[in-house]
């Protein structure tokens, strides 16, 4: 009897499709239409802000074609939360002008194809990178990309081709090949894939997101030629649409283009919710971009605010203020308006760079991409992959794909204690060796300081004048004690002569 891979479940998902009774809408008095818009906007805003539950995500999309006019997607911790969200819509005046032609209920999950390690041992002992990756799968955000496509699918159970008669090894190999196809769309496609076995008519619900809708067609087309789809895939109806902010509901109902000029970003009001999903599994399998074996990092990690890891609402902002008082710049890396994610790998640096170069080729198709590079530790066998983007969402997406790189052991900020990273010390070429020697002196000082754990000098493998220092501390105050020290002030003064640009200090709390 074939082995059934174990699964672990996360948030429940509702795709709530609505058609609008356009005849009734046109004939309704102006005051009724105004009330419907007002209550509809309030409902959508409340749920995008997740005011109805402890956590989750929601978004609204216009749908093209005859099958539906609107799609509201909800992710919530419980089925009861989804039921309440669905019924609360029915209480609005807008609901009187709509019908629900279809809906889809599912739950996010991870399976043994994603990581046997996760299911076989103590989950608390699994490395931080894997735990965060799993968390991103189970609690995904709704990506900010403008276009969406949704379709349900199942694995075939026919007389000639029966997915469930195959061995675990056969299924795993086919899904790995399937994932290789998906990785060609790194940076182009994001997805949320959730299991609907026992919940709805198919076995999985697939939701794709992209800035360019043609890429959604391309990835589905390319994957149709994989055995896992051509022989074993069965698909339901496809829906395609575009995200718009709640405030544009009135414009949508009036036949105007949405998002309107006032809301070019689909997240102009709330900016999204909690986490992001990349490479989700089809129950016991991986789909777009997940080879069934990659597992490190987090599809919905965090590259929030000024720090490559951690929300910038509290600790990081406070630290920047303290550093500014000490005349130490603590802004975002590589400028004032970008977001970074950093992952560490113990793979061979040349092998790692080759893989990163392939991903970078895809990243560079996007205007939001600033830089992706590999840095090698000066004194130990460890490399860092740094990816910098103009938007938080793009940095999050990159983290999901970069987490599949060989030898990933952690994401910056996941180590124990309090992390701090001085990013992008651009050294004048004539002073490179002197800078490395100075780091050795400072490193000796750090080893004697209370609360210091570890410090690495990382050098860009493509530009040896580009460096950053990754430092780990037991606590914030330990790190701040160093920045207040006379030795650090002397180092900063010395750096003015040897650095080609202003150093930037980014904190991971």
Secondary structure, 3 states (H helix, E strand, C coil): CCCCCCEEEEEEEEEEEEEECHHHHHHCCHHHHHHHHHHHHHHHHHHHCCCCCCCEEEEEEEECCCCCCEEEEEEECCHHHHHHHHHHHHCCHHHHHEECCCEEEEEEEEECCCCHHHHHCCHHHCCHHHHHHHHHHHCCCCCCCCEEEEEEEEECECCCCEHHHCCHHHHHHHHHHHHHHHHCCCCCCEEEEEECCCCCCCCEEEEEEECCHHHHHHHHHHHCCCHHHHCCEEEEEEEEEEECCHHHHHHHHCCCCCCCHHHCCCCCCCCCCCCCCCCCECCCCECCCCCCCCCCCECCCCCCCCCCCCCCCCHHHHHHHHHHHCCCCCCCCCCCCCEEEEEEECCCHHHHHHHHHHHHHHHCCCCCEEEEEEEEECCCCCEEEEEEECCHHHHHHHHHHHCCCCCEEEECCCCCCEEEEEEEEEECHHHHHHHHHHHHHHHHHHHCCCCEEEEEEEEECCEEEEEEEEEEECCHHHHHHHHCCHHHHHHHHHHHHHECCCCEEEEEC
